[in-house]
Amino acid sequence: MVRPGTFTGQLDRLASFSRTDPDTQGVTRLPFTPEQEEAARWLAEQMDALGMSPVIDPCGTVAGTVPGEREEVLVLGSHYDSVPHGGRYDGCAGIIAALEVVRRLAQAGERPRYSLMVMALNDEEGVRLTEGFLSSRTVCAGLSAGDRERIQDRMSGKSLGELLDASPFQGTLIRLPENARAYLEFHVEQGPVLDQQGLSAAIVDRIVGVYHCFYQLDGGQNHAGTTPMGSRADPVPVFGRIAAQLPDVAKAHPGSVATIGWMEVQPNVPNVIPGRLAFSVDLRSADPEVLDRLKLETDLLVRNHAAQAGLSVARTDSTSAAPVVMDPTMRGLLERCVARRGLPVFHMDSGAGHDAQIFAQVLPAAMLFAPSRGGASHCQEEFTLEADLQLACDLLYAFVKEDF
Ligand SMILES: [Zn+2]
């Protein structure tokens, strides 16, 4: 289904590059799949039509340029990969908005202040590979031989190097231009704050830090019928106590969140007391000190309950990202763009990770949010009004005309 409306229609077209039916099952566009490659080609065609001399590299990064009054480059980017059965706005809205800004500039016969580089980034989500942010990390820091070997495809077990060698897009990897000035990303909020408050735009102050780890509780596997209750070392009730109390750890630090999203018992059969239970923990906060405290308090919670029940504990740390502060000068300029439209200036933190946090390590970076209806995201119900998307384009358009 392609709905009318400049912006929404473009998003619908991009959504059609999906392994699943976007109308009934949501968008599934994982990296290094035919649908991702088709989407990359389509995005390059759109850039080509705008005279942007696009390039697609083996990572699936698509980049096109527009000359500005200055040679220094402002990068406008977001990602076009999706989660399985995801929405059509996540990431894609930022790319379509950037292209819309370029289209408006051409239509008005105007030049942006800085030269623009629009980047459509691949594999932000980290669903398929063992690490996410593939495009943004490669653009900002390059890809070492160690990265090619270490990063693996969870689906096939292949290394990233093998996937890149098999890509239909060969040639050199796209890197940040040496004269890059800043990075700006428009994204849908993916949460309920703007929708609940009836607001159309937000300036992002911070992107939360994320800490992921896996715990393994080891007890004793035994017969479910013959082992008396007092003689068991069963990890399941212990896990139950931990899972019940973890929310209180997060609630003690307002604004932070804690989630157990995965767990597995072994051997996972009805008539055996499991010998082992493993689970993930995802902790997030925009404050680095709070994130450290969440880690410590969670670890204490797990170890105390395990010790009381005579279980052993092992922890494996996984992906971590420190909280990131968006550039104050760019935030100030976004504020002025919003205020000039007569709209309330609203700031918020992002609870989701974004490519902007990678760019922020090497460049001034900022983000603009539009509301997500009902806060729905990473699902097919994801929705943002055409008017809010057009407003974001207005704000980006105003931004690219300014000096900072
Ligand atoms: Zn996203």
Boltz pocket constraint, residues with backbone or C-beta under 6 A from the ligand:
constraints:
  - pocket:
      binder: B
      contacts: [[A, 79], [A, 90], [A, 91], [A, 124], [A, 187], [A, 353]]
      max_distance: 6.0
